[in-house]
Structures are given as structure tokens and as C-alpha cells.
């Protein structure tokens, strides 16, 4: 088993590469991320990439090959259907279930978004639980666009039992590469 990643104590630096930005690390102990279910996999996007989560405008997303476009206010925003991008089954862009868009900005790039059918969850992921995905996994699995994985204890509501989730942290540059 890979050793846990130790948080750095030097001037807010963190032990991760650029795939997990320092701005998403809270108190050098947790990664704050937006999480959502994607075909049975729990996916995390570091919070510093997230501009906002909005209701998806009905019938306004045009698409080709899993990449679409939505017009909001004065912006044309790229929509990336991760179901299709990862070959995980039916497209999420055309689905009547698609109700929300997670709007993302990577650095100074254009706005992009990911459609999801349920409201995403804000989750604090302990750094001690995060592991880098092996290169062999990244090369051979659809979720190779994730850079890290964590096992996280989660309880949706107070009266429910706690469950352990395997959460994949997306490498956002890889997600939007090659569109």
C-alpha cells in the first residue's frame, strides 16, 4: 500500500503536483472539493477550479462527440460530457436527467462545464487519505483522467450509516485536453 501523503508545513505549500492546486487545500489538512456520482464512480473537482454550480438551461446545449456549448449571459461555455468522454455509457448532455452544470475555470482559460444530474456535494477530503493513482491504472482505465484517489468516510444524513467512498480527484487539464 502506498504511504499517505504528508501535508507540508512550509508556507502553505502542499505535497501534490499542479493537479491539486494549493488554493483547494484547507489548513494543510484537507482538500475541499465538489463531488458527484458519475456512472457509479465518485468524482471530485478541487474547489479552486469551480466558478459556480448552476441549474442547466433546458434545451440550450448543442453537442458533438461529447463536447457541447451552452450560452449563458454574455458567455459561450464549453460543456464536456464525462459519460461520453470516458466511455461510461449513455451521454449526460442529451439526458433529461441533466439538471446542473458545474462551471469550471482552469487558470486563465475559457469557462468550461460538466453536466450532472444531481446537485454536487461539497466534501472535505483528508490529505492523509489521498493517494496518487499509479501510471499503469491511468493508462488502462477510463478514469485515468483522475490524478489521485481517496477513501473517504461519508454520511449523507445524520440518521444514515457512514459509508466509505472511493473518490477520484480529476486532473482538470487532462479532462479538457484534446477537445
C-alpha positions as CSV (number, residue, x, y, z in Angstrom):
1,X,0.0,0.0,0.0
2,X,1.3,3.4,-0.9
3,X,2.2,5.7,2.0
4,X,-0.2,8.5,2.9
5,X,0.7,11.9,1.5
6,X,2.0,14.1,4.3
7,X,1.0,17.7,4.3
8,X,3.8,20.1,4.0
9,X,4.3,22.7,6.7
10,X,6.3,25.1,4.7
11,X,4.5,28.4,3.9
12,X,1.3,26.8,2.7
13,X,2.9,24.5,0.1
14,X,1.3,21.2,-0.3
15,X,2.7,17.8,-1.3
16,X,0.8,17.4,-4.6
17,X,1.7,18.3,-8.1
18,X,-0.2,21.0,-10.0
19,X,-3.2,18.7,-10.4
20,X,-4.4,19.6,-7.0
21,X,-4.0,23.4,-6.6
22,X,-2.8,24.8,-3.2
23,X,-5.9,27.1,-3.2
24,X,-8.1,24.0,-2.6
25,X,-6.1,22.8,0.4
26,X,-7.5,24.0,3.7
27,X,-5.3,24.3,6.8
28,X,-2.8,21.9,5.2
29,X,-5.1,19.0,6.3
30,X,-7.9,18.7,3.8
31,X,-8.7,19.1,0.1
32,X,-12.0,20.9,-0.4
33,X,-13.8,19.6,-3.5
34,X,-17.1,19.4,-5.3
35,X,-18.0,15.7,-5.6
36,X,-20.6,13.9,-7.7
37,X,-21.6,10.4,-8.9
38,X,-20.6,9.5,-12.4
39,X,-21.8,6.1,-13.6
40,X,-21.2,4.7,-10.1
41,X,-17.8,6.4,-9.6
42,X,-17.4,9.3,-7.1
43,X,-15.6,12.1,-8.8
44,X,-14.0,15.2,-7.2
45,X,-13.1,18.6,-8.6
46,X,-10.9,20.7,-6.4
47,X,-12.9,23.7,-5.3
48,X,-10.4,26.3,-6.6
49,X,-11.4,25.3,-10.2
50,X,-15.1,25.7,-9.5
51,X,-16.6,29.0,-10.5
52,X,-20.2,28.0,-9.6
53,X,-22.8,25.4,-9.9
54,X,-25.9,26.4,-11.8
55,X,-29.2,25.0,-13.0
56,X,-28.7,23.7,-16.5
57,X,-30.6,25.8,-19.0
58,X,-33.2,23.4,-20.7
59,X,-32.6,22.6,-24.3
60,X,-29.8,25.0,-24.9
61,X,-26.8,22.6,-25.0
62,X,-25.6,21.8,-28.5
63,X,-23.1,18.9,-28.8
64,X,-20.8,16.8,-31.0
65,X,-18.6,14.0,-29.7
66,X,-19.3,14.6,-26.0
67,X,-18.4,18.3,-26.2
68,X,-21.1,20.8,-26.2
69,X,-21.7,24.5,-26.0
70,X,-24.1,26.5,-23.8
71,X,-24.8,30.2,-23.9
72,X,-25.2,31.9,-20.5
73,X,-25.4,35.7,-20.2
74,X,-22.5,37.0,-22.3
75,X,-20.6,33.7,-22.2
76,X,-20.3,30.7,-24.5
77,X,-19.3,27.9,-22.2
78,X,-17.8,24.5,-23.3
79,X,-19.7,21.6,-21.9
80,X,-17.8,18.3,-21.5
81,X,-19.9,15.2,-21.1
82,X,-17.8,12.9,-18.9
83,X,-20.0,9.9,-19.5
84,X,-19.2,10.0,-23.2
85,X,-15.6,11.3,-22.7
86,X,-14.8,8.3,-20.5
87,X,-17.0,5.8,-22.5
88,X,-19.1,5.1,-19.4
89,X,-22.4,4.6,-21.1
90,X,-25.2,6.9,-22.1
91,X,-24.4,10.6,-22.7
92,X,-25.3,13.0,-19.9
93,X,-25.7,16.0,-22.2
94,X,-28.8,14.8,-24.0
95,X,-30.3,13.2,-20.9
96,X,-33.5,14.7,-19.4
97,X,-31.8,14.0,-16.1
98,X,-29.1,16.6,-16.6
99,X,-30.1,19.3,-14.3
100,X,-26.9,21.1,-13.2
101,X,-23.7,22.4,-14.7
102,X,-20.5,22.7,-12.7
103,X,-18.8,25.7,-14.2
104,X,-15.0,25.5,-14.1
105,X,-12.1,27.7,-15.0
106,X,-8.6,26.3,-15.2
107,X,-6.1,29.1,-14.8
108,X,-6.8,31.9,-17.3
109,X,-8.5,29.6,-19.7
110,X,-12.1,29.8,-21.0
111,X,-15.0,28.7,-18.9
112,X,-15.9,25.0,-19.2
113,X,-18.6,23.0,-17.5
114,X,-19.6,19.4,-16.6
115,X,-23.3,18.4,-16.6
116,X,-24.5,16.4,-13.6
117,X,-28.0,15.0,-12.8
118,X,-27.9,15.6,-9.0
119,X,-26.6,18.6,-7.1
120,X,-22.9,18.0,-6.3
121,X,-21.7,17.7,-2.7
122,X,-19.0,19.9,-1.1
123,X,-16.7,17.5,0.6
124,X,-13.6,17.9,2.8
125,X,-11.1,15.1,1.9
126,X,-8.4,14.5,4.4
127,X,-5.0,14.8,2.8
128,X,-3.8,11.7,4.7
129,X,-6.4,9.6,2.7
130,X,-5.3,10.8,-0.8
131,X,-3.1,8.6,-2.9
132,X,-1.6,9.3,-6.4
133,X,-3.1,6.9,-9.0
134,X,-0.5,4.6,-10.5
135,X,0.5,5.3,-14.1
136,X,-0.5,1.8,-15.1
137,X,-4.0,2.5,-13.9
138,X,-4.1,5.9,-15.6
139,X,-3.1,4.4,-18.9
140,X,-5.5,1.5,-18.8
141,X,-8.7,2.7,-17.1
142,X,-11.3,5.3,-18.3
143,X,-10.8,7.1,-15.0
144,X,-7.2,7.7,-16.0
145,X,-8.2,11.3,-16.2
146,X,-8.1,11.3,-12.5
147,X,-4.7,12.0,-10.8
148,X,-5.4,10.9,-7.3
149,X,-7.8,8.7,-5.3
150,X,-9.0,8.8,-1.7
151,X,-11.0,6.5,0.5
152,X,-13.4,8.8,2.4
153,X,-15.9,8.2,5.2
154,X,-19.2,9.8,4.3
155,X,-22.6,10.1,5.8
156,X,-25.3,11.8,3.7
157,X,-27.7,12.4,6.6
158,X,-27.4,12.2,10.4
159,X,-29.7,9.1,10.6
160,X,-27.8,7.1,8.0
161,X,-24.9,4.8,8.5
162,X,-21.4,6.0,7.5
163,X,-20.1,4.5,4.3
164,X,-16.7,4.5,2.7
165,X,-16.4,6.1,-0.7
166,X,-13.6,5.7,-3.3
167,X,-13.3,9.3,-4.6
168,X,-11.3,10.1,-7.8
169,X,-9.8,13.5,-8.0
170,X,-9.9,14.7,-11.6
171,X,-6.8,16.0,-13.3
172,X,-8.6,19.0,-14.8
173,X,-6.0,19.7,-17.5
174,X,-6.4,16.1,-18.7
175,X,-10.2,16.3,-18.7
176,X,-10.2,19.3,-21.1
177,X,-7.2,18.2,-23.2
178,X,-7.8,17.2,-26.8
179,X,-11.3,18.6,-27.2
